Every structure is written in structure tokens, then in C-alpha cells.
Amino acid sequence: MELVINQNYFAKCELDISKFKSLLVKDFDLKKAIYQSTKIKEIKVIEKATLLEALWLGINWGTIIDMFNDINNKIMTIKFHDCMLFNFRRYYPGERNVDGTSWKFEEEDLNTDGTIMIQSFLRNPNSSIEDFLSNQFFHYGKRDWKIVVTEGDIKDGN
């Protein structure tokens, strides 16, 4: 697998860490805290609402929140870059049994484009790459599971 990131970003925003913390502690509403503490500095080819939703859903906020006390940054900069994935394997829901103990996935090998968000809070690029790949790896929102009922399930009354 190869990930190629376009060096030129198409959107840039800044998240005010102090404001984010205070909103999150006050309301325990992650989406609201992100939306209200983010300022969009540059934007091309994407709507503001789409950018904010991608920011909310595309970053592992648990890791960011966990690191708040260890990092003294007042602003987290997030840049949105086009990228390409080559020789990538994506997984889709396949079949599951009635009691949910066996799950089979369908695989697809592909070359695809995407958007990666590079954030400045955690300096190691692995965090941004991990967030991107985890959102690409399993396309759970695109297909439903097929429930497989066996003769034993019917006899057992499940």
C-alpha cells in the first residue's frame, strides 16, 4: 500500500484549545465544541458545513483530548490535503450469524483518492495517517450486514 499526499492543502482551520476545553466540559457535546471553537482560515472546493463535519468525524478526538494536559499549544491547526491510496484493501460488511458471534467481511482491493487532515497538535504524522486510514479501512456506512440463518438457529428457536 502507498499513500501519496498532495503538498498543497485546499482548506485550513484553527481550533482554539481553551475554548474547545471549556465548551466540552460545560456541555459534554463534542460536535458543538468543535464547531464553535474552530475558525476556518482558508477554504477552496469544499463547503464550510462539509469541512466542519469532516473535522468532527474524521479525527480521533479521544486521543486529542487525552493529550490536552501534556501539550501547551493554544491553537491546533488542521490542514486538508488531497491524497491517493494505491494497492489499498477496504472491507465491507458481509454476513453475520443470528447471535452475532461470527462476522464475515467482503474485501475490495482498490486505488482511490481521498482527503487527509493533517493536524498540528500531535507532531508525529502517524496520528493523522492512522485517523485517515481508519476512516477508509472499513466502509461500514455503505452496506448492511446480511444475516445468515442456519437450520440449527431455527431448531433452537433463535
C-alpha positions, -999 to 999 in steps of 0.1 A, spaced: 0 0 0 12 35 -8 -3 68 4 7 99 -16 -3 133 -1 -6 165 -22 16 191 -5 -8 219 -13 -38 219 11 -72 230 0 -85 241 34 -71 252 67 -87 258 100 -77 265 136 -92 251 167 -89 272 199 -79 247 225 -90 268 255 -124 275 240 -128 238 230 -120 226 265 -144 250 282 -173 241 258 -166 204 261 -166 205 299 -196 227 301 -219 208 277 -203 175 270 -212 180 234 -182 172 212 -197 184 179 -208 217 194 -173 222 210 -156 215 177 -179 237 156 -179 266 180 -141 266 186 -130 263 150 -121 292 127 -118 285 90 -88 303 77 -87 291 41 -112 271 21 -114 260 -16 -136 235 -34 -155 224 -2 -184 239 17 -180 251 52 -205 227 66 -188 197 49 -154 208 62 -167 210 98 -185 177 96 -153 161 82 -133 176 111 -158 163 136 -160 128 122 -125 124 108 -102 129 137 -98 106 167 -108 132 193 -103 107 222 -65 108 215 -65 146 213 -85 151 245 -63 126 263 -32 146 254 -46 181 264 -27 183 297 7 172 281 7 198 252 9 235 257 -4 246 223 -32 272 224 -42 265 188 -45 233 168 -41 239 130 -58 214 107 -50 213 70 -70 193 45 -50 177 17 -60 156 -13 -43 123 -14 -42 90 -33 -41 54 -19 -26 27 -41 -30 -10 -35 -53 -5 -6 -77 -31 8 -111 -20 20 -135 -41 40 -173 -41 38 -200 -58 59 -206 -92 46 -225 -118 66 -231 -124 103 -248 -152 121 -280 -147 141 -264 -145 175 -237 -121 163 -207 -143 171 -194 -148 136 -188 -119 112 -176 -122 76 -163 -93 56 -161 -87 19 -128 -73 6 -121 -49 -22 -86 -40 -35 -85 -5 -49 -66 26 -59 -86 56 -47 -84 93 -39 -93 109 -6 -88 137 19 -64 135 48 -64 160 76 -30 169 90 -33 184 125 -6 202 144 -15 190 179 3 157 178 36 163 158 40 127 148 24 122 114 13 87 123 -17 101 142 -31 119 111 -24 89 89 -40 65 114 -71 86 115 -73 87 77 -67 50 72 -92 40 99 -119 60 81 -110 43 48 -104 8 60 -139 -3 69 -168 12 49 -195 4 74 -219 31 63 -222 19 27 -237 -16 31 -258 -35 56 -249 -69 71 -266 -99 57 -279 -121 85 -274 -158 78 -299 -181 94 -290 -218 96 -311 -248 103 -297 -250 138 -309 -214 145 -344 -223 136 -344 -255 157 -330 -236 187 -358 -210 184 -335 -180 177 
